[in-house]
Each structure stands twice: as structure tokens, then as C-alpha cells.
Amino acid sequence: MHFIRFLKVPTTSSKPSSNIITVSTLITISTDLSEAFYDGNATLRATLRADTQSRQLLASKTVTWTPVLRNIPIQFTFTASKDTALNGIVCVSATENRADDMRTLFAGPSESRILSAWSTPFNILQNGSKAEALVERKLQLSAGKMVRIWEETREDIARHIWPGGLAMTSYLSTLPSPPTGQLPSLTPLLSKPSLNVLELGAGCGLAGIVLHTLHPSTKVTLTDLPITTEITSKNLTSNSKDSSGGSISYHPLDWAYPVPEWCTSTTYDLILVADCYRRGW
């Protein structure tokens, strides 16, 4: 699995009294924490769209990734008018082997799959304005459902999406016939009404949010170190929907301290551990 990442977030530049706007960014395609770069050829389509309901296309560019590359600079230039939206969003995705559809993630070699990236909205008309150090992933699930998950662009272990969470997301999205095979102990539990789930090491909250999205009657509690509070809360807000009797919440939980009373006083049907293990630990 490879991720498109912003090494330098999209940034606006313009000259005084000029309506010519330039937006620049620097991206890479790498594994988690950039331990290895994508070693194949890939055609990437980059777009700059208005952050409005119409998502007006302001500029686009096609670039080619080759095995010798470590990064690619991308630059958009457009002419602003009085009707140009104040804020814009940059998206970079592969034209083939995209990893955004969790139903087909393991339909072929997962190593060749590339996850698309969306920037935060930023002011595209103000010189020096830049996107936040976050990247959004839009993951297509089963039954026409989608989750939108934010992660940091910085090298922060706890606030990233990991392959384990994506694998669990793909598994849940392909039930009852996942291509990777069944987890016999999990499948019967998912048919249980009012399932009570505790996720350990939730990170950005991906696996627990997906479980609740696909099974909205579940009660899911996401937990991780306190440094994940902001990013997990943002993702809960981004994916808040009708819970159909269930609920989803977040509690900071540090394993170095005694287990808090809110946890010890509750009986859980399922302990979800998807993102606690990282290759190389």
C-alpha cells in the first residue's frame, strides 16, 4: 500500500495588483512514514477546485511518477475573477490502481495500490496562504457509503492511517465474502444487535468509524493516547450521521496508567485492535 503525501502543503502566491494566481505543492508516493517510495510508474492527476458546493474546477495538471523519483513539484496557475471562490482544495490521485475503494483494495496486489490525497480548504486568493498540515482520505465502503478520514502530513506515528486499519476497513466492506478469507470469530458478532465495541490504539479512528458506519446500531468507543484527541474528534465530526440507536465516542486511554472507571465498569462484546501493530516494531 502506498500513500500520496504532501511534503509541502499547497500554498498560494500572487503579485500585487495581479489576478494571476499560482498554487504550488510538493508531493511524494510512499509507504507509511515514507520508509519506501513507490517503485513503479504512475500517472497522477492533480486538481485545484473551489471549496463550494459546485466544486468548480479552477486548474488541473497531469504528472508522471517514475521509479527514480522521490517527490514531484506540482504548480497550478489560473486567472482569478470577481466570481472566483475564496477557498480551494487540491486533490492528487492516480489514474490507475487507486486504493480509495475499499471493496477492491485486495482484488489485486495491494502493494501497487495508491491512496489519493485531498488538502484542507485554504485561501487561494491571498498571497502566502497555505493549507493546514493535514491530508484527507475519502474511502468508498459497501452499500454506497463513504468515510472521510483526516490524518497529519507530519511524521507522527499516532495520527496517521496505517495499513492495518485499511485492511480491516476492506474486510468489513467486503463481507460476507471478503477476498482475504473469513474471520470466524468476528462475523457472528457483527449480526448481534447493539454490539458494544472498544477500539484500542484507534489512531485517527478509521477502523472504529468504519465499523459504526457500516453497522450503525453498534456502540463504539475509540481510545488512544491523548495526543490523538484533536484528530480523532475531527474525524468523528466529519463522519457524524444518524446512528440508528447506536453511538460512537472517543476517550483518551494511556496504557501506562491504571484503567479508568468508565472502562472497567463496562462489558464489551468486541475489542477491536487494528492499528496497534506497525511493521518493523
N, C-alpha and C positions, 0 to 999 in steps of 0.2 A: 504494500500500500504506500502511495506517495501523495504528498500534500503540496498544493500550490501555496506558497507563503509570501507575505510582503516583508522583504528585508528592509525596505524603506517605504513607509506608508504613502499613499497618494497625497501629493502636495501641489497647491496652486501657485502659479507665478504669472504675473502680468506687469506691463509697464504703465506708468501714469498716463491717463488720457487716451488709453488704447483699449479697444474692445476685443483684441486678440488675446485669448486665454490659453495657457499651457498647463496641463496637469501631468505630473511625472511620478513614476513609481519604479521600484526595483523589486523583481520577484525571483523566486527560485522554485524548483521542484525537488523535494527531498523527503526522506522518511522522517519519522518523529524525531524531533530535536536535531534535524539536519545531520544525522550520522552518516547518511549515504545519499548521494544525488541520483536523480533519475538517469539511468544509463541507456535509455532508448531515444528514438526520435519521436517528437510530439509537435503537432500543430496546435497553437494556442490562440484563442480569440479573446481579445480584451475589449471591453466596452465601458463607456462612460455614459451613464443615464441620469436623467433628472430624478431627484428624490420626490416624486409626485405620484399621484395615482396613475397617470398615463405612462410613467416610466419612459418619457421621451428620450430617444437615442440622440446624444449630442456628438459622439465621436466613437469610432471603433478602429481596431488595428489587429492584424494577424501577424503573429511572430512564430518562429520555428525554434524549438529546443532540440539540440543535438547532444550526444553523449559527452562531448568535451566541455560543455558549458557548466558553469556553477551558478550563474544568475543571468537575467535578461532585463535590461532597462526598457521601460515602456513609456512613451510620451504621446499624449493627445493634444491636439491643437484645434480650437474651434473659435468661431466668432460669436461673441455674446451680443444679444439684443435686449430690448426693454422687456421682452417676454421670456427671457431665459430664467429658469428656476434658480433660486438662490443656492440650493444644496444639490449635490450629486453623489453618486455611488459608482465605484469602479468594481467590475467583475472580471475575473480571469478564469477561463475554463478550457479544458482540452476538447478538441473537436471529435476525438475518438477515445475510447477506453475511459470514459468518465466514471467516477466512483460514487456519484451522487444518488443513484438509485439503489437502495439497499436490497431490493428484490433480486437484483442481478449482480451483486457485488462479487459473489463466488461462482458465477456462471462460467468464468474463465480464470486464468491465472490472476490472482489478486495483486501480485507484485507489479503488474503493468497498469493497474488502475490509478487514476489521478483524481484527487478530490478538488473541486472548484473552490474559489475564494471570492468573497464579497467584502468590500471595505465598509466601515461605518459611514453614514452621511457626513459630508463636510462642505464648507462654503467654497464653491467653485468660482466665485466672482471676486473674492478678496485675496490679494497678494499675500503669500505666506501661510494661508490657511491649510491645514492638513487633517487627514483622518486620524481617529484615535488608534492606539496600538492594539487593535482588536481585528479579528477576521471572523466573518460569519460563514457557517456551513449550512446549506439547505439540503436536507436529506429526505428523499422520497421513500415513504413507507408503503405498506399494503393498504388496500381499501381507499386509495386516493388521499391518504393522509400524509402530512409533511411535518417535520420538526425543523426549527431554525435554532442552531446552536452557535453561540459565540465562544471563541477561545482567544487567548492572548497571542500576539505575534512575538513576544519576547521569549527567551529560553527559560520558561518557568514550568517545572515538572507538574505541579498540581493543577495548573489552569490551562491544560492542553487536552485535546481529544487524542485518545490512544487507540491503536488497532484493536485492543480487547473490547472496548466499548462499541466500536464499529462492527466487530464480529457478532457481538450479542444483538446489536440492532438489526443486522442482516438476518440472524437466526429468527428473531421474533417476527420479522417482516415476511418470512417465507414459510411460517407454519401454516398448515400442518405437515408440509413436505419439504423441509429445508434440505438443500443440496449437500450440506455438510453432515447430514445424519441427525437423528433424534437425540435429545437429552431425556431419557425415560423418566427421570425423577421430576423434571420441570413441567412437562406437558400436562399431566393431570392437575397440577396445582393451578395452572392458568385458567382452567374451567371452573375453579372454585369461586363462588360469589363472595364479594367483599374481602378479597385477598389482602392481607396486611404484610407489606414488604418493607424491609430495612436494607438500604444500599450502603455498603461500606466503601470508602475511598471513591466517592462519586465523581470527584474532579469537577468538570463542567456540568455534570448532571445528565449526560447523554443517555446512558442505559436506563436509568430510572424514569426519565421523562418519556422515553420511547415506550417503555412498558406501560406507563399510565396513559399515554396517547392511544395505544392500541387496545388497552383494557381499562377504560375509564372508570369502571366500578371499583378498581383497586385503591387501596390507601397506601401511598408510597412515601417513605421518609428518606430523604437524601442526607448523607453525612460525609464530612471530610474535615480536614484541618481548617481553622478559622480563616486562613488566607484565601480560601475558596468562596467565602461568603458573598462577595460582591459579584463574581462572575456567575455563580450558581443562581443567585437571586435574579440576575438579569435574564438568564435563560428560562427561569420559571415564569417571569413576566412575559417573555417573548412567546411562550407556548401555553399561556393560560387559556383554557377553554372550559366548556361545560363538563363538569366532572362526573355527571350521571350517578351521583351518590357516592363517588369515591373522593379522594383528595390527594394532593401532593404537597410536600413541605420540605424544608431544609433545616437541619440543626448542625452546628459545628460540633465535631467529635474528635478529640485528640486521644489516641490510644495510650499515650504516656501518662494519662491521669485516670483516676477511678471513673468507672462508667456512671454517667449521670442518672438520676432517678427517673427522668422521663423515658429512658431506655430500659432500665431494669424492671420497671413496672408494667411493661407491655409485652405481650406474647406475639411473636411474628411467625407467619406461615412460611416466609421465604427470606433468606438472607442472600442478597444479590451482591456478588463480587465480580465485577467485570474489568475494572481499570486499576486494580491494586498491583498487578504484576506487569513489569516492563522488561522487555528483552534486555539482557545484559546485567540485570541486578543479581 
